[in-house]
Amino acid sequence: MPPMNISFFNPVNVITGVGCVKQNAKVFEEAGRRCLIVTGKHGARASGALADVSAVLDGAGIAYAVFDGIEPNPSYASCLAAAAEAKRLGA
């Protein structure tokens, strides 16, 4: 099979620090009206990050769902499952 030529632009905005999600709520509010939060099974909940993001999204009236089926070094199948869920939700 010949190599595929794929070109895309994917800007990334990295926000870090204690309280960074709540302090940057506007970034989330401007991102859209539906989203899929993609996490592993435990870390996002245990750290409080999922609660912070959920609170900001709830406050902005943004619909969301949580897909917590991503394992360390995610498999292609896990990525496809997350993509299918995002598509199903219209995220």
C-alpha positions as CSV (number, residue, x, y, z in Angstrom):
1,M,0.0,0.0,0.0
2,P,1.5,3.4,-0.9
3,P,2.0,5.9,1.9
4,M,-0.8,8.3,2.6
5,N,-0.3,12.0,2.4
6,I,-2.2,13.5,5.4
7,S,-2.1,17.1,6.3
8,F,-3.9,18.8,9.2
9,F,-3.5,21.7,11.6
10,N,-4.1,20.9,15.2
11,P,-3.6,23.8,17.5
12,V,-2.9,22.9,21.1
13,N,-3.5,25.1,24.2
14,V,-1.8,23.7,27.3
15,I,-3.0,25.1,30.6
16,T,-1.3,24.0,33.8
17,G,-1.2,24.9,37.5
18,V,-3.3,24.6,40.6
19,G,-6.9,25.8,39.8
20,C,-6.1,26.2,36.1
21,V,-9.4,24.8,34.9
22,K,-11.6,27.1,37.0
23,Q,-9.3,30.1,36.3
24,N,-9.5,29.5,32.5
25,A,-13.2,28.6,32.3
26,K,-13.6,30.9,29.3
27,V,-11.4,28.6,27.2
28,F,-13.9,25.8,27.8
29,E,-16.9,28.1,27.2
30,E,-15.6,29.1,23.8
31,A,-14.9,25.5,22.7
32,G,-18.4,24.4,21.7
33,R,-21.7,23.2,23.1
34,R,-21.0,19.4,23.4
35,C,-17.8,17.6,24.4
36,L,-16.5,14.2,25.3
37,I,-14.1,14.1,28.2
38,V,-11.6,11.3,27.5
39,T,-9.8,9.8,30.6
40,G,-8.4,6.7,32.1
41,K,-10.3,4.8,34.8
42,H,-8.9,6.4,37.9
43,G,-6.5,9.4,37.6
44,A,-8.8,12.1,36.5
45,R,-11.3,11.3,39.2
46,A,-8.7,10.8,42.0
47,S,-6.9,14.0,41.2
48,G,-10.1,16.1,41.1
49,A,-9.4,17.2,37.6
50,L,-12.6,15.5,36.3
51,A,-14.7,17.3,39.0
52,D,-13.1,20.7,38.0
53,V,-13.8,20.2,34.3
54,S,-17.3,18.9,35.0
55,A,-18.1,22.0,37.2
56,V,-16.9,24.4,34.5
57,L,-18.9,22.7,31.8
58,D,-22.0,22.5,34.0
59,G,-21.6,26.2,34.8
60,A,-21.4,27.0,31.1
61,G,-24.3,24.8,30.1
62,I,-22.1,22.6,27.9
63,A,-23.4,19.0,27.5
64,Y,-20.7,16.4,28.0
65,A,-20.1,12.7,28.6
66,V,-17.1,10.9,30.1
67,F,-15.3,8.2,28.3
68,D,-13.0,6.5,30.8
69,G,-11.9,3.6,28.7
70,I,-8.4,4.9,27.8
71,E,-5.6,2.8,29.1
72,P,-1.9,3.8,29.5
73,N,-0.3,3.8,26.0
74,P,-3.8,3.6,24.4
75,S,-4.5,1.0,21.9
76,Y,-5.9,1.8,18.5
77,A,-9.1,0.1,19.4
78,S,-9.6,2.3,22.5
79,C,-9.0,5.4,20.4
80,L,-11.6,4.2,17.8
81,A,-14.1,3.5,20.6
82,A,-13.6,7.1,22.0
83,A,-14.0,8.5,18.5
84,A,-17.2,6.5,17.9
85,E,-18.6,7.8,21.2
86,A,-17.7,11.4,20.3
87,K,-19.5,10.9,17.0
88,R,-22.5,9.4,18.6
89,L,-22.8,12.4,20.9
90,G,-22.2,14.9,18.2
91,A,-19.2,16.2,20.2
